[in-house]
Amino acid sequence: MYKLQINLLSMRSHWMINHSTHEAVQATVPQIVEYKAAQGMHDMGKTPVHKVVKKIYPEVYRVPLFRRHYCTLLLREINKMKQQIGFETNAGEDTLRQIPEIVLQEKVPELYNNLWFVVQTVLNPIINALWQRDCAHPASIQIANYNLKDKQQGAWHHDNSADISVVVPLNTGKYEGGGTEFHNYGEVNLTDWSCPYVS
């Protein structure tokens, strides 16, 4: 079990969230409450969240999530994790889809709990605004290490246990290339460190 070494990463708060996104989420929560109280009898309509999300493809959105300082600290911590616990591939996946990863719930529960807090308090209202639904069950959260030395690209991939995925690129803009291709739509360049893709 890995213990976080950078204290700021162990704080359960919203200090790491993009300011505009956090404000939009807070302003959207009353609309979500009203919509749920009416048991879906009326349309939620546009919310402040719709001003910070950008539609990339049908059902694929970009939203600024983490601040640069948080990404920098998290990358430092990941380097320490790499030395102590390392990245492992999922033996349950076929070879083409195996990407080295750290499953946080198993290996770094403290970080998992903090990121699950972000899912519940930031991403869940965004998902409510976009699709009028909740992330009711604990999500799988992992850190994947995509490395061109090991694999030029991953194969098409779909997690059977999830129908909503969030991809958060943790780079700080110091490399070229990289991206995620969405089946039947196209590729999204992931060099912008602050913008996860929700689909």
C-alpha positions in Angstrom: 0.0 0.0 0.0 1.5 3.3 -1.1 1.3 6.3 1.3 1.2 9.8 -0.4 4.4 11.8 0.2 3.2 15.2 -1.0 0.8 16.5 1.7 -1.2 18.7 -0.6 -2.4 15.7 -2.6 -3.9 14.2 0.6 -6.2 17.2 1.2 -9.8 16.5 0.5 -10.9 19.9 -0.9 -11.4 21.7 -4.2 -8.1 23.6 -4.2 -7.0 21.7 -7.3 -10.1 22.4 -9.4 -10.1 24.9 -12.2 -11.7 28.1 -10.8 -14.2 28.7 -13.6 -15.3 25.0 -13.6 -15.7 25.0 -9.8 -17.8 28.2 -10.0 -20.0 26.8 -12.8 -20.6 23.5 -10.9 -21.6 25.4 -7.7 -24.0 27.5 -9.7 -25.5 24.5 -11.4 -26.2 22.4 -8.3 -29.4 24.3 -7.4 -30.8 23.6 -10.9 -29.9 19.9 -10.5 -31.7 19.8 -7.1 -34.8 21.5 -8.7 -34.8 19.0 -11.6 -34.6 16.0 -9.3 -37.3 17.4 -7.0 -39.6 17.6 -10.0 -38.7 14.0 -10.8 -37.8 14.8 -14.3 -41.1 16.3 -15.2 -39.5 19.3 -16.9 -36.3 19.9 -18.8 -33.3 20.9 -16.8 -32.3 23.4 -19.6 -28.9 25.0 -20.0 -26.9 25.4 -16.9 -23.7 27.3 -16.0 -21.8 24.1 -16.6 -22.7 24.3 -20.3 -20.6 27.5 -20.5 -17.4 25.7 -19.4 -17.8 22.5 -21.4 -17.1 22.3 -25.1 -18.7 19.6 -27.3 -16.0 17.9 -29.4 -18.0 15.1 -31.0 -21.5 13.8 -30.3 -21.4 12.8 -26.6 -17.8 13.8 -26.2 -17.0 16.9 -24.2 -13.9 18.8 -23.1 -13.9 20.6 -19.7 -11.0 22.2 -17.8 -10.7 20.3 -14.5 -7.3 20.4 -12.7 -5.1 23.4 -12.1 -1.5 23.2 -13.5 0.1 23.1 -10.0 -2.0 20.1 -9.1 -0.9 18.2 -12.2 2.7 19.1 -11.6 2.5 17.8 -8.0 0.7 14.7 -9.1 3.3 13.9 -11.7 6.0 14.2 -9.0 4.1 11.8 -6.8 3.6 9.4 -9.7 7.3 9.3 -10.2 7.7 8.2 -6.5 4.9 5.6 -7.0 6.7 4.3 -10.0 9.8 3.6 -7.9 7.9 2.0 -5.0 5.0 0.1 -6.5 5.4 0.4 -10.3 2.9 0.2 -13.1 1.3 -3.2 -14.0 -0.7 -4.3 -17.0 -4.2 -5.8 -16.5 -3.8 -9.6 -17.2 -7.6 -9.8 -17.8 -7.2 -7.7 -21.0 -5.8 -9.0 -24.3 -2.2 -7.9 -25.2 -3.3 -5.2 -27.6 -5.2 -3.4 -24.9 -2.8 -3.8 -22.1 -1.4 -0.4 -20.9 0.7 -0.3 -17.7 -1.4 1.3 -14.9 -1.7 1.8 -11.2 -5.2 1.0 -9.9 -5.6 3.5 -7.2 -8.2 1.8 -5.1 -5.9 -1.2 -4.6 -2.5 0.5 -4.5 -3.0 4.2 -3.4 -6.4 4.3 -1.5 -5.7 7.8 -0.1 -5.5 9.3 -3.6 -8.4 7.2 -4.8 -10.6 8.6 -2.0 -9.7 12.1 -2.8 -10.3 11.7 -6.5 -13.6 9.9 -5.8 -14.5 13.1 -3.8 -13.8 15.1 -7.0 -15.9 12.7 -9.0 -18.9 13.1 -6.6 -18.6 16.8 -6.1 -17.4 18.1 -9.5 -17.7 15.5 -12.2 -21.1 14.2 -11.0 -22.8 17.6 -11.3 -21.3 18.0 -14.8 -22.6 14.6 -15.8 -26.0 15.5 -14.3 -26.0 18.7 -16.4 -25.1 16.9 -19.6 -27.0 13.6 -19.3 -29.3 14.0 -16.2 -27.8 11.0 -14.4 -25.6 10.2 -11.5 -22.3 8.4 -10.9 -24.0 6.3 -8.2 -21.3 3.6 -7.8 -17.7 4.0 -7.0 -15.7 4.4 -10.2 -12.5 2.7 -11.2 -9.7 5.3 -11.1 -6.3 4.4 -12.5 -3.2 6.2 -13.7 -2.1 4.8 -17.0 1.4 5.1 -18.4 1.2 5.5 -22.2 4.8 5.2 -23.4 5.8 5.1 -27.1 8.8 3.0 -26.3 6.6 0.2 -25.3 3.6 0.6 -27.6 2.9 2.9 -30.6 -0.8 3.0 -29.9 -3.5 1.1 -28.0 -6.2 -0.9 -29.6 -9.9 0.1 -29.5 -10.9 -0.1 -25.9 -14.2 -0.1 -24.0 -14.6 -0.9 -20.3 -17.6 -3.2 -20.0 -18.3 -1.9 -16.5 -18.6 1.8 -17.6 -20.6 3.7 -20.1 -19.1 7.1 -19.1 -15.3 7.6 -19.2 -13.2 10.5 -18.2 -9.7 10.9 -19.6 -7.4 13.4 -17.8 -4.1 14.0 -19.5 -1.5 14.8 -16.8 1.2 16.2 -19.0 2.1 19.8 -18.5 2.4 20.6 -22.2 6.1 19.7 -22.5 5.8 17.1 -25.2 4.3 16.9 -28.7 1.7 14.4 -29.9 -0.5 12.1 -27.9 -4.2 11.9 -28.2 -7.3 9.8 -27.9 -9.2 8.6 -31.0 -13.0 8.1 -30.6 -14.4 5.3 -32.7 -16.2 6.6 -35.8 -15.5 10.3 -34.9 -11.8 11.2 -34.9 -8.8 12.1 -32.8 -8.6 14.6 -30.0 -5.1 16.0 -29.2 -4.4 15.7 -25.5 -1.5 18.2 -25.2 -3.7 20.5 -23.1 -3.0 19.3 -19.5 -6.2 20.9 -18.0 -8.9 19.4 -20.2 -10.3 16.0 -19.5 -12.5 14.3 -22.1 -15.9 13.1 -20.9 -17.8 10.6 -23.1 
